[in-house]
Amino acid sequence: MQINIEDYISESLPLGDNDAAFLQRIYADGFDKYKRRIERYEFVGFENVLDAGCGFGQWSISLAEYNEKVTAIDINKRRIEVLSEILARIGISNIQCQVSSLEKLPFEDDTFSLIFCYGVIFLTDWKKTLREFARTLKSKG
């Protein structure tokens, strides 16, 4: 799947130069590289996945192809808005997007069968984040 990112950098969803460049870079070559990693680590066949710190959703979209439901959260409202717009346009319906901190997750205990967190945990109070992950991850997750 290829996405024309120029469609998402608009007046209705303005992005700063750094975010626009990052969005272009992560979607430039499609999703194969993300999907290969998901397959390699066997993040496949889960009921309810959390993409913690999803950014613009390149991992969320790839996870959604292999899992029943993905919840994509990020603390950055603009990134969640852009991801929501992308999902609406390409017709992916098994991803729910939400603005949230990783340090205080708005989910019940034992909610997720897999928690995926790529490249953001070091930006948080990691002890609080890991406690939240442990609280919301199912016992055999």
MODELLER restraints for C-alpha pairs under 7 A, 6 or more apart:
rsr = mdl.restraints
at = mdl.atoms
rsr.add(forms.Gaussian(group=physical.xy_distance, feature=features.Distance(at['CA:1:A'], at['CA:30:A']), mean=5.92, stdev=0.5))
rsr.add(forms.Gaussian(group=physical.xy_distance, feature=features.Distance(at['CA:1:A'], at['CA:31:A']), mean=6.61, stdev=0.5))
rsr.add(forms.Gaussian(group=physical.xy_distance, feature=features.Distance(at['CA:2:A'], at['CA:30:A']), mean=5.03, stdev=0.5))
rsr.add(forms.Gaussian(group=physical.xy_distance, feature=features.Distance(at['CA:3:A'], at['CA:27:A']), mean=6.86, stdev=0.5))
rsr.add(forms.Gaussian(group=physical.xy_distance, feature=features.Distance(at['CA:5:A'], at['CA:24:A']), mean=6.14, stdev=0.5))
rsr.add(forms.Gaussian(group=physical.xy_distance, feature=features.Distance(at['CA:8:A'], at['CA:82:A']), mean=6.81, stdev=0.5))
rsr.add(forms.Gaussian(group=physical.xy_distance, feature=features.Distance(at['CA:9:A'], at['CA:15:A']), mean=6.53, stdev=0.5))
rsr.add(forms.Gaussian(group=physical.xy_distance, feature=features.Distance(at['CA:9:A'], at['CA:20:A']), mean=6.84, stdev=0.5))
rsr.add(forms.Gaussian(group=physical.xy_distance, feature=features.Distance(at['CA:13:A'], at['CA:82:A']), mean=6.74, stdev=0.5))
rsr.add(forms.Gaussian(group=physical.xy_distance, feature=features.Distance(at['CA:23:A'], at['CA:56:A']), mean=6.77, stdev=0.5))
rsr.add(forms.Gaussian(group=physical.xy_distance, feature=features.Distance(at['CA:26:A'], at['CA:58:A']), mean=6.89, stdev=0.5))
rsr.add(forms.Gaussian(group=physical.xy_distance, feature=features.Distance(at['CA:27:A'], at['CA:58:A']), mean=7.00, stdev=0.5))
rsr.add(forms.Gaussian(group=physical.xy_distance, feature=features.Distance(at['CA:31:A'], at['CA:62:A']), mean=6.61, stdev=0.5))
rsr.add(forms.Gaussian(group=physical.xy_distance, feature=features.Distance(at['CA:34:A'], at['CA:59:A']), mean=6.36, stdev=0.5))
rsr.add(forms.Gaussian(group=physical.xy_distance, feature=features.Distance(at['CA:34:A'], at['CA:62:A']), mean=6.31, stdev=0.5))
rsr.add(forms.Gaussian(group=physical.xy_distance, feature=features.Distance(at['CA:35:A'], at['CA:62:A']), mean=5.53, stdev=0.5))
rsr.add(forms.Gaussian(group=physical.xy_distance, feature=features.Distance(at['CA:44:A'], at['CA:66:A']), mean=5.09, stdev=0.5))
rsr.add(forms.Gaussian(group=physical.xy_distance, feature=features.Distance(at['CA:44:A'], at['CA:67:A']), mean=5.76, stdev=0.5))
rsr.add(forms.Gaussian(group=physical.xy_distance, feature=features.Distance(at['CA:45:A'], at['CA:66:A']), mean=6.01, stdev=0.5))
rsr.add(forms.Gaussian(group=physical.xy_distance, feature=features.Distance(at['CA:45:A'], at['CA:67:A']), mean=4.95, stdev=0.5))
rsr.add(forms.Gaussian(group=physical.xy_distance, feature=features.Distance(at['CA:46:A'], at['CA:67:A']), mean=5.09, stdev=0.5))
rsr.add(forms.Gaussian(group=physical.xy_distance, feature=features.Distance(at['CA:46:A'], at['CA:68:A']), mean=6.30, stdev=0.5))
rsr.add(forms.Gaussian(group=physical.xy_distance, feature=features.Distance(at['CA:46:A'], at['CA:113:A']), mean=6.18, stdev=0.5))
rsr.add(forms.Gaussian(group=physical.xy_distance, feature=features.Distance(at['CA:46:A'], at['CA:114:A']), mean=6.83, stdev=0.5))
rsr.add(forms.Gaussian(group=physical.xy_distance, feature=features.Distance(at['CA:47:A'], at['CA:67:A']), mean=6.21, stdev=0.5))
rsr.add(forms.Gaussian(group=physical.xy_distance, feature=features.Distance(at['CA:47:A'], at['CA:68:A']), mean=4.95, stdev=0.5))
rsr.add(forms.Gaussian(group=physical.xy_distance, feature=features.Distance(at['CA:47:A'], at['CA:69:A']), mean=6.07, stdev=0.5))
rsr.add(forms.Gaussian(group=physical.xy_distance, feature=features.Distance(at['CA:47:A'], at['CA:113:A']), mean=6.37, stdev=0.5))
rsr.add(forms.Gaussian(group=physical.xy_distance, feature=features.Distance(at['CA:48:A'], at['CA:68:A']), mean=6.36, stdev=0.5))
rsr.add(forms.Gaussian(group=physical.xy_distance, feature=features.Distance(at['CA:48:A'], at['CA:69:A']), mean=4.95, stdev=0.5))
rsr.add(forms.Gaussian(group=physical.xy_distance, feature=features.Distance(at['CA:48:A'], at['CA:70:A']), mean=5.94, stdev=0.5))
rsr.add(forms.Gaussian(group=physical.xy_distance, feature=features.Distance(at['CA:48:A'], at['CA:112:A']), mean=5.12, stdev=0.5))
rsr.add(forms.Gaussian(group=physical.xy_distance, feature=features.Distance(at['CA:48:A'], at['CA:113:A']), mean=5.46, stdev=0.5))
rsr.add(forms.Gaussian(group=physical.xy_distance, feature=features.Distance(at['CA:48:A'], at['CA:114:A']), mean=6.75, stdev=0.5))
rsr.add(forms.Gaussian(group=physical.xy_distance, feature=features.Distance(at['CA:49:A'], at['CA:69:A']), mean=6.14, stdev=0.5))
rsr.add(forms.Gaussian(group=physical.xy_distance, feature=features.Distance(at['CA:49:A'], at['CA:70:A']), mean=4.67, stdev=0.5))
rsr.add(forms.Gaussian(group=physical.xy_distance, feature=features.Distance(at['CA:49:A'], at['CA:71:A']), mean=6.14, stdev=0.5))
rsr.add(forms.Gaussian(group=physical.xy_distance, feature=features.Distance(at['CA:49:A'], at['CA:112:A']), mean=5.60, stdev=0.5))
rsr.add(forms.Gaussian(group=physical.xy_distance, feature=features.Distance(at['CA:49:A'], at['CA:113:A']), mean=6.02, stdev=0.5))
rsr.add(forms.Gaussian(group=physical.xy_distance, feature=features.Distance(at['CA:49:A'], at['CA:114:A']), mean=4.84, stdev=0.5))
rsr.add(forms.Gaussian(group=physical.xy_distance, feature=features.Distance(at['CA:49:A'], at['CA:115:A']), mean=5.78, stdev=0.5))
rsr.add(forms.Gaussian(group=physical.xy_distance, feature=features.Distance(at['CA:50:A'], at['CA:70:A']), mean=5.75, stdev=0.5))
rsr.add(forms.Gaussian(group=physical.xy_distance, feature=features.Distance(at['CA:50:A'], at['CA:71:A']), mean=4.83, stdev=0.5))
rsr.add(forms.Gaussian(group=physical.xy_distance, feature=features.Distance(at['CA:50:A'], at['CA:72:A']), mean=6.09, stdev=0.5))
rsr.add(forms.Gaussian(group=physical.xy_distance, feature=features.Distance(at['CA:50:A'], at['CA:112:A']), mean=6.43, stdev=0.5))
rsr.add(forms.Gaussian(group=physical.xy_distance, feature=features.Distance(at['CA:50:A'], at['CA:114:A']), mean=6.36, stdev=0.5))
rsr.add(forms.Gaussian(group=physical.xy_distance, feature=features.Distance(at['CA:50:A'], at['CA:115:A']), mean=4.73, stdev=0.5))
rsr.add(forms.Gaussian(group=physical.xy_distance, feature=features.Distance(at['CA:50:A'], at['CA:116:A']), mean=5.96, stdev=0.5))
rsr.add(forms.Gaussian(group=physical.xy_distance, feature=features.Distance(at['CA:51:A'], at['CA:60:A']), mean=6.09, stdev=0.5))
rsr.add(forms.Gaussian(group=physical.xy_distance, feature=features.Distance(at['CA:51:A'], at['CA:70:A']), mean=6.88, stdev=0.5))
rsr.add(forms.Gaussian(group=physical.xy_distance, feature=features.Distance(at['CA:51:A'], at['CA:71:A']), mean=6.06, stdev=0.5))
rsr.add(forms.Gaussian(group=physical.xy_distance, feature=features.Distance(at['CA:51:A'], at['CA:72:A']), mean=4.80, stdev=0.5))
rsr.add(forms.Gaussian(group=physical.xy_distance, feature=features.Distance(at['CA:51:A'], at['CA:73:A']), mean=6.31, stdev=0.5))
rsr.add(forms.Gaussian(group=physical.xy_distance, feature=features.Distance(at['CA:51:A'], at['CA:115:A']), mean=6.22, stdev=0.5))
rsr.add(forms.Gaussian(group=physical.xy_distance, feature=features.Distance(at['CA:51:A'], at['CA:116:A']), mean=4.88, stdev=0.5))
rsr.add(forms.Gaussian(group=physical.xy_distance, feature=features.Distance(at['CA:51:A'], at['CA:117:A']), mean=5.96, stdev=0.5))
rsr.add(forms.Gaussian(group=physical.xy_distance, feature=features.Distance(at['CA:52:A'], at['CA:72:A']), mean=6.43, stdev=0.5))
rsr.add(forms.Gaussian(group=physical.xy_distance, feature=features.Distance(at['CA:52:A'], at['CA:73:A']), mean=5.45, stdev=0.5))
rsr.add(forms.Gaussian(group=physical.xy_distance, feature=features.Distance(at['CA:52:A'], at['CA:74:A']), mean=6.67, stdev=0.5))
rsr.add(forms.Gaussian(group=physical.xy_distance, feature=features.Distance(at['CA:52:A'], at['CA:102:A']), mean=6.71, stdev=0.5))
rsr.add(forms.Gaussian(group=physical.xy_distance, feature=features.Distance(at['CA:52:A'], at['CA:115:A']), mean=6.92, stdev=0.5))
rsr.add(forms.Gaussian(group=physical.xy_distance, feature=features.Distance(at['CA:52:A'], at['CA:116:A']), mean=6.01, stdev=0.5))
rsr.add(forms.Gaussian(group=physical.xy_distance, feature=features.Distance(at['CA:52:A'], at['CA:117:A']), mean=4.90, stdev=0.5))
rsr.add(forms.Gaussian(group=physical.xy_distance, feature=features.Distance(at['CA:53:A'], at['CA:73:A']), mean=5.58, stdev=0.5))
rsr.add(forms.Gaussian(group=physical.xy_distance, feature=features.Distance(at['CA:53:A'], at['CA:74:A']), mean=4.49, stdev=0.5))
rsr.add(forms.Gaussian(group=physical.xy_distance, feature=features.Distance(at['CA:53:A'], at['CA:117:A']), mean=6.32, stdev=0.5))
rsr.add(forms.Gaussian(group=physical.xy_distance, feature=features.Distance(at['CA:53:A'], at['CA:120:A']), mean=6.12, stdev=0.5))
rsr.add(forms.Gaussian(group=physical.xy_distance, feature=features.Distance(at['CA:54:A'], at['CA:60:A']), mean=6.61, stdev=0.5))
rsr.add(forms.Gaussian(group=physical.xy_distance, feature=features.Distance(at['CA:54:A'], at['CA:72:A']), mean=5.58, stdev=0.5))
rsr.add(forms.Gaussian(group=physical.xy_distance, feature=features.Distance(at['CA:54:A'], at['CA:73:A']), mean=5.63, stdev=0.5))
rsr.add(forms.Gaussian(group=physical.xy_distance, feature=features.Distance(at['CA:54:A'], at['CA:74:A']), mean=5.50, stdev=0.5))
rsr.add(forms.Gaussian(group=physical.xy_distance, feature=features.Distance(at['CA:55:A'], at['CA:74:A']), mean=5.97, stdev=0.5))
rsr.add(forms.Gaussian(group=physical.xy_distance, feature=features.Distance(at['CA:55:A'], at['CA:79:A']), mean=5.69, stdev=0.5))
rsr.add(forms.Gaussian(group=physical.xy_distance, feature=features.Distance(at['CA:56:A'], at['CA:79:A']), mean=5.34, stdev=0.5))
rsr.add(forms.Gaussian(group=physical.xy_distance, feature=features.Distance(at['CA:56:A'], at['CA:80:A']), mean=6.80, stdev=0.5))
rsr.add(forms.Gaussian(group=physical.xy_distance, feature=features.Distance(at['CA:56:A'], at['CA:82:A']), mean=6.75, stdev=0.5))
rsr.add(forms.Gaussian(group=physical.xy_distance, feature=features.Distance(at['CA:56:A'], at['CA:83:A']), mean=5.31, stdev=0.5))
rsr.add(forms.Gaussian(group=physical.xy_distance, feature=features.Distance(at['CA:57:A'], at['CA:83:A']), mean=5.90, stdev=0.5))
rsr.add(forms.Gaussian(group=physical.xy_distance, feature=features.Distance(at['CA:60:A'], at['CA:70:A']), mean=6.70, stdev=0.5))
rsr.add(forms.Gaussian(group=physical.xy_distance, feature=features.Distance(at['CA:60:A'], at['CA:72:A']), mean=6.29, stdev=0.5))
rsr.add(forms.Gaussian(group=physical.xy_distance, feature=features.Distance(at['CA:64:A'], at['CA:70:A']), mean=5.86, stdev=0.5))
rsr.add(forms.Gaussian(group=physical.xy_distance, feature=features.Distance(at['CA:64:A'], at['CA:94:A']), mean=6.43, stdev=0.5))
rsr.add(forms.Gaussian(group=physical.xy_distance, feature=features.Distance(at['CA:64:A'], at['CA:95:A']), mean=6.62, stdev=0.5))
rsr.add(forms.Gaussian(group=physical.xy_distance, feature=features.Distance(at['CA:68:A'], at['CA:94:A']), mean=6.89, stdev=0.5))
rsr.add(forms.Gaussian(group=physical.xy_distance, feature=features.Distance(at['CA:69:A'], at['CA:94:A']), mean=5.05, stdev=0.5))
rsr.add(forms.Gaussian(group=physical.xy_distance, feature=features.Distance(at['CA:69:A'], at['CA:95:A']), mean=6.06, stdev=0.5))
rsr.add(forms.Gaussian(group=physical.xy_distance, feature=features.Distance(at['CA:70:A'], at['CA:94:A']), mean=6.23, stdev=0.5))
rsr.add(forms.Gaussian(group=physical.xy_distance, feature=features.Distance(at['CA:70:A'], at['CA:95:A']), mean=4.70, stdev=0.5))
rsr.add(forms.Gaussian(group=physical.xy_distance, feature=features.Distance(at['CA:70:A'], at['CA:96:A']), mean=6.35, stdev=0.5))
rsr.add(forms.Gaussian(group=physical.xy_distance, feature=features.Distance(at['CA:71:A'], at['CA:95:A']), mean=5.62, stdev=0.5))
rsr.add(forms.Gaussian(group=physical.xy_distance, feature=features.Distance(at['CA:71:A'], at['CA:96:A']), mean=4.79, stdev=0.5))
rsr.add(forms.Gaussian(group=physical.xy_distance, feature=features.Distance(at['CA:71:A'], at['CA:97:A']), mean=5.98, stdev=0.5))
rsr.add(forms.Gaussian(group=physical.xy_distance, feature=features.Distance(at['CA:72:A'], at['CA:95:A']), mean=6.71, stdev=0.5))
rsr.add(forms.Gaussian(group=physical.xy_distance, feature=features.Distance(at['CA:72:A'], at['CA:96:A']), mean=6.02, stdev=0.5))
rsr.add(forms.Gaussian(group=physical.xy_distance, feature=features.Distance(at['CA:72:A'], at['CA:97:A']), mean=4.78, stdev=0.5))
rsr.add(forms.Gaussian(group=physical.xy_distance, feature=features.Distance(at['CA:72:A'], at['CA:98:A']), mean=6.29, stdev=0.5))
rsr.add(forms.Gaussian(group=physical.xy_distance, feature=features.Distance(at['CA:73:A'], at['CA:97:A']), mean=5.88, stdev=0.5))
rsr.add(forms.Gaussian(group=physical.xy_distance, feature=features.Distance(at['CA:73:A'], at['CA:98:A']), mean=4.90, stdev=0.5))
rsr.add(forms.Gaussian(group=physical.xy_distance, feature=features.Distance(at['CA:73:A'], at['CA:99:A']), mean=5.49, stdev=0.5))
rsr.add(forms.Gaussian(group=physical.xy_distance, feature=features.Distance(at['CA:73:A'], at['CA:100:A']), mean=5.73, stdev=0.5))
rsr.add(forms.Gaussian(group=physical.xy_distance, feature=features.Distance(at['CA:74:A'], at['CA:80:A']), mean=6.59, stdev=0.5))
rsr.add(forms.Gaussian(group=physical.xy_distance, feature=features.Distance(at['CA:74:A'], at['CA:98:A']), mean=6.84, stdev=0.5))
rsr.add(forms.Gaussian(group=physical.xy_distance, feature=features.Distance(at['CA:74:A'], at['CA:99:A']), mean=5.20, stdev=0.5))
rsr.add(forms.Gaussian(group=physical.xy_distance, feature=features.Distance(at['CA:74:A'], at['CA:100:A']), mean=5.50, stdev=0.5))
rsr.add(forms.Gaussian(group=physical.xy_distance, feature=features.Distance(at['CA:74:A'], at['CA:101:A']), mean=6.67, stdev=0.5))
rsr.add(forms.Gaussian(group=physical.xy_distance, feature=features.Distance(at['CA:75:A'], at['CA:99:A']), mean=5.28, stdev=0.5))
rsr.add(forms.Gaussian(group=physical.xy_distance, feature=features.Distance(at['CA:75:A'], at['CA:100:A']), mean=4.92, stdev=0.5))
rsr.add(forms.Gaussian(group=physical.xy_distance, feature=features.Distance(at['CA:75:A'], at['CA:101:A']), mean=5.14, stdev=0.5))
rsr.add(forms.Gaussian(group=physical.xy_distance, feature=features.Distance(at['CA:76:A'], at['CA:99:A']), mean=6.71, stdev=0.5))
rsr.add(forms.Gaussian(group=physical.xy_distance, feature=features.Distance(at['CA:77:A'], at['CA:99:A']), mean=5.85, stdev=0.5))
rsr.add(forms.Gaussian(group=physical.xy_distance, feature=features.Distance(at['CA:80:A'], at['CA:97:A']), mean=6.35, stdev=0.5))
rsr.add(forms.Gaussian(group=physical.xy_distance, feature=features.Distance(at['CA:80:A'], at['CA:98:A']), mean=6.69, stdev=0.5))
rsr.add(forms.Gaussian(group=physical.xy_distance, feature=features.Distance(at['CA:80:A'], at['CA:99:A']), mean=6.59, stdev=0.5))
rsr.add(forms.Gaussian(group=physical.xy_distance, feature=features.Distance(at['CA:84:A'], at['CA:97:A']), mean=6.56, stdev=0.5))
rsr.add(forms.Gaussian(group=physical.xy_distance, feature=features.Distance(at['CA:102:A'], at['CA:129:A']), mean=5.46, stdev=0.5))
rsr.add(forms.Gaussian(group=physical.xy_distance, feature=features.Distance(at['CA:103:A'], at['CA:124:A']), mean=6.99, stdev=0.5))
rsr.add(forms.Gaussian(group=physical.xy_distance, feature=features.Distance(at['CA:103:A'], at['CA:125:A']), mean=6.84, stdev=0.5))
rsr.add(forms.Gaussian(group=physical.xy_distance, feature=features.Distance(at['CA:103:A'], at['CA:128:A']), mean=5.18, stdev=0.5))
rsr.add(forms.Gaussian(group=physical.xy_distance, feature=features.Distance(at['CA:103:A'], at['CA:129:A']), mean=4.42, stdev=0.5))
rsr.add(forms.Gaussian(group=physical.xy_distance, feature=features.Distance(at['CA:103:A'], at['CA:132:A']), mean=6.40, stdev=0.5))
rsr.add(forms.Gaussian(group=physical.xy_distance, feature=features.Distance(at['CA:104:A'], at['CA:132:A']), mean=6.49, stdev=0.5))
rsr.add(forms.Gaussian(group=physical.xy_distance, feature=features.Distance(at['CA:105:A'], at['CA:132:A']), mean=6.36, stdev=0.5))
rsr.add(forms.Gaussian(group=physical.xy_distance, feature=features.Distance(at['CA:107:A'], at['CA:136:A']), mean=6.72, stdev=0.5))
rsr.add(forms.Gaussian(group=physical.xy_distance, feature=features.Distance(at['CA:108:A'], at['CA:136:A']), mean=6.32, stdev=0.5))
rsr.add(forms.Gaussian(group=physical.xy_distance, feature=features.Distance(at['CA:109:A'], at['CA:135:A']), mean=5.27, stdev=0.5))
rsr.add(forms.Gaussian(group=physical.xy_distance, feature=features.Distance(at['CA:109:A'], at['CA:136:A']), mean=4.43, stdev=0.5))
rsr.add(forms.Gaussian(group=physical.xy_distance, feature=features.Distance(at['CA:110:A'], at['CA:135:A']), mean=6.37, stdev=0.5))
rsr.add(forms.Gaussian(group=physical.xy_distance, feature=features.Distance(at['CA:110:A'], at['CA:136:A']), mean=4.51, stdev=0.5))
rsr.add(forms.Gaussian(group=physical.xy_distance, feature=features.Distance(at['CA:110:A'], at['CA:137:A']), mean=4.87, stdev=0.5))
rsr.add(forms.Gaussian(group=physical.xy_distance, feature=features.Distance(at['CA:110:A'], at['CA:138:A']), mean=4.09, stdev=0.5))
rsr.add(forms.Gaussian(group=physical.xy_distance, feature=features.Distance(at['CA:110:A'], at['CA:139:A']), mean=6.89, stdev=0.5))
rsr.add(forms.Gaussian(group=physical.xy_distance, feature=features.Distance(at['CA:111:A'], at['CA:136:A']), mean=5.17, stdev=0.5))
rsr.add(forms.Gaussian(group=physical.xy_distance, feature=features.Distance(at['CA:111:A'], at['CA:137:A']), mean=5.90, stdev=0.5))
rsr.add(forms.Gaussian(group=physical.xy_distance, feature=features.Distance(at['CA:111:A'], at['CA:138:A']), mean=6.05, stdev=0.5))
rsr.add(forms.Gaussian(group=physical.xy_distance, feature=features.Distance(at['CA:112:A'], at['CA:136:A']), mean=6.08, stdev=0.5))
rsr.add(forms.Gaussian(group=physical.xy_distance, feature=features.Distance(at['CA:112:A'], at['CA:137:A']), mean=4.82, stdev=0.5))
rsr.add(forms.Gaussian(group=physical.xy_distance, feature=features.Distance(at['CA:112:A'], at['CA:138:A']), mean=5.64, stdev=0.5))
rsr.add(forms.Gaussian(group=physical.xy_distance, feature=features.Distance(at['CA:113:A'], at['CA:137:A']), mean=6.03, stdev=0.5))
rsr.add(forms.Gaussian(group=physical.xy_distance, feature=features.Distance(at['CA:113:A'], at['CA:138:A']), mean=5.46, stdev=0.5))
rsr.add(forms.Gaussian(group=physical.xy_distance, feature=features.Distance(at['CA:113:A'], at['CA:141:A']), mean=4.37, stdev=0.5))
rsr.add(forms.Gaussian(group=physical.xy_distance, feature=features.Distance(at['CA:114:A'], at['CA:137:A']), mean=6.80, stdev=0.5))
rsr.add(forms.Gaussian(group=physical.xy_distance, feature=features.Distance(at['CA:114:A'], at['CA:141:A']), mean=5.47, stdev=0.5))
rsr.add(forms.Gaussian(group=physical.xy_distance, feature=features.Distance(at['CA:115:A'], at['CA:137:A']), mean=7.00, stdev=0.5))
